[in-house]
Structure formats: structure tokens, C-alpha cells
Amino acid sequence: MPDDYVTLRTCPDVHTANVMRSVLAGSGIDALIPHETFASTFPHLLAGSGGVRILVRVVDLERAGELLQQAERASVLETERLSLRQLTEDDAPFILHLLNEPSFIEFIGDRGVRTLDDARRYLQAGPLASYEQYGFGLYLVQLRERGIPIGICGLLKRDQLEHADIGFSLLPEFWSEGYALEAAAAVVDYARVTLGLGRLVAITSPHNERSARLLGKLGFAFERNIRMTPEGEELKLFGAG
Ligand SMILES: CC(C)(COP(=O)(O)OP(=O)(O)OC[C@H]1O[C@@H](n2cnc3c(N)ncnc32)[C@H](O)[C@@H]1OP(=O)(O)O)[C@@H](O)C(=O)NCCC(=O)NCCS
């Protein structure tokens, strides 16, 4: 073990240590998990060592601690395969990609986000403003194991609707794996238990069958057609609770 490395945290399991390592790697900080953790006798070592240590260079210690604290604050939900966290302006490249997917434009709409600056503005005026104003918003959905962003899912509060509505959109290469259901079920639970929201709604375009199927699995029922603006498309309103 290089001797200028010190223990940053002791994690309960390898998964948690790996998540921390990937958070730090995103900011250019090299973190190590000692080799003994991966030995074939891992469970015994783990039991004996009281956890999985994650190490960083002495010079990075303070900054690494701050980064992990930020990540812990912003991480909203964890499911079996996914983690959901608050979006930040640094997610602009992913948002630019997602919002220009043909499926996003067809089923949600063209938000006119064509550059990274547009994406930053969208993030500021949308999800970030919502966290500030309501304490909830759309979150980034990532694969837990590798920290890969696959979509967004969360809650919105629109002036036209009395109750918060649930929103979700994944990159098409991650459809048909049950990820949207897993993320949305966690958001519904979070809305009920943590935020205390009794009723939730959802709006979809009339031909969005995948969304309607997903909402059915979440316990939402079709209630009526609705227009968000007098000249807007007629949408379907679903409700639960
Ligand atoms: C709406 C959207 C998020 C739904 O994604 P999805 O992957 O179809 O939804 P689910 O997570 O419920 O996955 C369902 C599928 O995964 C399959 N599946 C595989 N593994 C599964 C698992 N472990 N658990 C549950 N389902 C699983 C199901 O059998 C189902 O298969 P099917 O596609 O053949 O019917 C996605 O189509 C999307 O991003 N669309 C564009 C944006 C959009 O329309 N957003 C909604 C606006 S209102």
C-alpha cells in the first residue's frame, strides 16, 4: 500500500466503497480499496476488519471528505439496481443527450435544448428551481453498480395541476428492463412516506402506451382528458390516492 494514502472512510460493504470511489473519480481524486477486500476469503476479512476501507492521498483528504458529504446530501433514493440523486449543472451533457432523444421529443415535447448552455438553463429553471421551491423535483437515475446515468424520474409541481405529478424518461437503450418501474415505484413511495403527499397525478400524451402501462403497474388509473393550455394537445390525466 503506498504510504501517502490514508483511510477516508470505512464502508459497510464493497458496493458502498465502490460508489464512493466513483464519486471521487468524477472529480479526479484517486481512491483505493485495499487489496485484501477482494481476497477469496472476503467475508471473513470483512467481518474481521469491521468494514471496507477506502483510502485517498493525504493531500486530497479534506476535499474528498467534502465531495462525499455533498454526494450523500444530494442522494435521494437507492433501489436494488438504481440510485436517484438531485441533478446539478454538471449533468448538462447528459440532459442535452436525453432531451434530444426522438422518444423524449415525441412523448414529452421539444424543450428547445440544443447546446450545453441551453441544458444548464433548463436545469436551473426546472429541476434546480423545483428543489429550492418545493423540496422535490426530477432526479437523475443511475445504475447503482457503475454510476451510469440512464434517465430522469421524479416529481413536478405545475401551476395548472393541483397535485404533484410523477415524471420519467429513460434513454431507449435502457427500456424493457423494468428500470423505469423500479425508479418510479421508489419515487411514489418517497412521495408518500417522506414528503407526505397523499395524492399524485401523471399526464401523458394519448398514444404513450408504455407510460400508461407503467402507470397502471404503479397503481395509477386514467381519470380524464386534460389540456395544459387552451390551444395545447389533449393529454391523459392519471391519478393515484
Ligand atoms: C415511459 C418509459 C420510461 C417506460 O420505460 P419501460 O422500460 O417500458 O418501463 P418499465 O420499467 O416498466 O419496463 C417494462 C418492461 O421491462 C420488462 N422487464 C424486464 N425486467 C424487468 C424487471 N426486473 N421488472 C419489471 N419489468 C421488467 C417488462 O417485461 C416490460 O417489458 P416490455 O417492454 O416488453 O413490455 C420509457 O418508454 C421512456 O422513457 N419513454 C420516453 C419518455 C416518456 O414517454 N416519458 C413519459 C412521459 S408521460
PDBQT file of the ligand as one rigid body, heavy atoms in Angstrom, charges set to zero:
ROOT
HETATM    1  C1  LIG A 301     -42.011   5.588 -20.324  1.00  0.00    +0.000 C 
HETATM    2  C2  LIG A 301     -40.721   4.808 -20.171  1.00  0.00    +0.000 C 
HETATM    3  C3  LIG A 301     -39.901   5.401 -19.031  1.00  0.00    +0.000 C 
HETATM    4  C4  LIG A 301     -41.087   3.346 -19.861  1.00  0.00    +0.000 C 
HETATM    5  O1  LIG A 301     -39.934   2.522 -19.874  1.00  0.00    +0.000 OA
HETATM    6  P1  LIG A 301     -40.057   0.916 -19.840  1.00  0.00    +0.000 P 
HETATM    7  O2  LIG A 301     -38.696   0.383 -19.848  1.00  0.00    +0.000 OA
HETATM    8  O3  LIG A 301     -41.016   0.496 -20.884  1.00  0.00    +0.000 OA
HETATM    9  O4  LIG A 301     -40.805   0.673 -18.454  1.00  0.00    +0.000 OA
HETATM   10  P2  LIG A 301     -40.649  -0.448 -17.339  1.00  0.00    +0.000 P 
HETATM   11  O5  LIG A 301     -39.518  -0.148 -16.452  1.00  0.00    +0.000 OA
HETATM   12  O6  LIG A 301     -41.987  -0.602 -16.713  1.00  0.00    +0.000 OA
HETATM   13  O7  LIG A 301     -40.250  -1.752 -18.146  1.00  0.00    +0.000 OA
HETATM   14  C5  LIG A 301     -41.262  -2.592 -18.661  1.00  0.00    +0.000 C 
HETATM   15  C6  LIG A 301     -40.647  -3.718 -19.464  1.00  0.00    +0.000 C 
HETATM   16  O8  LIG A 301     -39.499  -4.251 -18.800  1.00  0.00    +0.000 OA
HETATM   17  C7  LIG A 301     -39.649  -5.685 -18.719  1.00  0.00    +0.000 C 
HETATM   18  N1  LIG A 301     -38.840  -6.142 -17.582  1.00  0.00    +0.000 N 
HETATM   19  C8  LIG A 301     -37.629  -6.756 -17.694  1.00  0.00    +0.000 A 
HETATM   20  N2  LIG A 301     -37.102  -6.961 -16.487  1.00  0.00    +0.000 NA
HETATM   21  C9  LIG A 301     -37.982  -6.494 -15.576  1.00  0.00    +0.000 A 
HETATM   22  C10 LIG A 301     -37.987  -6.425 -14.158  1.00  0.00    +0.000 A 
HETATM   23  N3  LIG A 301     -36.971  -6.875 -13.429  1.00  0.00    +0.000 N 
HETATM   24  N4  LIG A 301     -39.054  -5.830 -13.546  1.00  0.00    +0.000 NA
HETATM   25  C11 LIG A 301     -40.090  -5.341 -14.257  1.00  0.00    +0.000 A 
HETATM   26  N5  LIG A 301     -40.137  -5.398 -15.618  1.00  0.00    +0.000 NA
HETATM   27  C12 LIG A 301     -39.083  -5.959 -16.265  1.00  0.00    +0.000 A 
HETATM   28  C13 LIG A 301     -41.135  -5.865 -18.649  1.00  0.00    +0.000 C 
HETATM   29  O9  LIG A 301     -41.492  -7.186 -19.001  1.00  0.00    +0.000 OA
HETATM   30  C14 LIG A 301     -41.600  -4.854 -19.674  1.00  0.00    +0.000 C 
HETATM   31  O10 LIG A 301     -41.341  -5.398 -20.954  1.00  0.00    +0.000 OA
HETATM   32  P3  LIG A 301     -41.977  -4.844 -22.324  1.00  0.00    +0.000 P 
HETATM   33  O11 LIG A 301     -41.229  -3.578 -22.670  1.00  0.00    +0.000 OA
HETATM   34  O12 LIG A 301     -41.716  -5.920 -23.295  1.00  0.00    +0.000 OA
HETATM   35  O13 LIG A 301     -43.424  -4.611 -22.015  1.00  0.00    +0.000 OA
HETATM   36  C15 LIG A 301     -39.881   4.851 -21.464  1.00  0.00    +0.000 C 
HETATM   37  O14 LIG A 301     -40.621   4.281 -22.513  1.00  0.00    +0.000 OA
HETATM   38  C16 LIG A 301     -39.483   6.269 -21.867  1.00  0.00    +0.000 C 
HETATM   39  O15 LIG A 301     -38.504   6.814 -21.370  1.00  0.00    +0.000 OA
HETATM   40  N6  LIG A 301     -40.231   6.885 -22.831  1.00  0.00    +0.000 N 
HETATM   41  C17 LIG A 301     -39.912   8.201 -23.363  1.00  0.00    +0.000 C 
HETATM   42  C18 LIG A 301     -40.280   9.304 -22.414  1.00  0.00    +0.000 C 
HETATM   43  C19 LIG A 301     -41.707   9.194 -21.918  1.00  0.00    +0.000 C 
HETATM   44  O16 LIG A 301     -42.590   8.848 -22.648  1.00  0.00    +0.000 OA
HETATM   45  N7  LIG A 301     -41.892   9.532 -20.643  1.00  0.00    +0.000 N 
HETATM   46  C20 LIG A 301     -43.191   9.537 -20.024  1.00  0.00    +0.000 C 
HETATM   47  C21 LIG A 301     -43.917  10.797 -20.277  1.00  0.00    +0.000 C 
HETATM   48  S1  LIG A 301     -45.508  10.798 -19.509  1.00  0.00    +0.000 SA
ENDROOT
TORSDOF 0
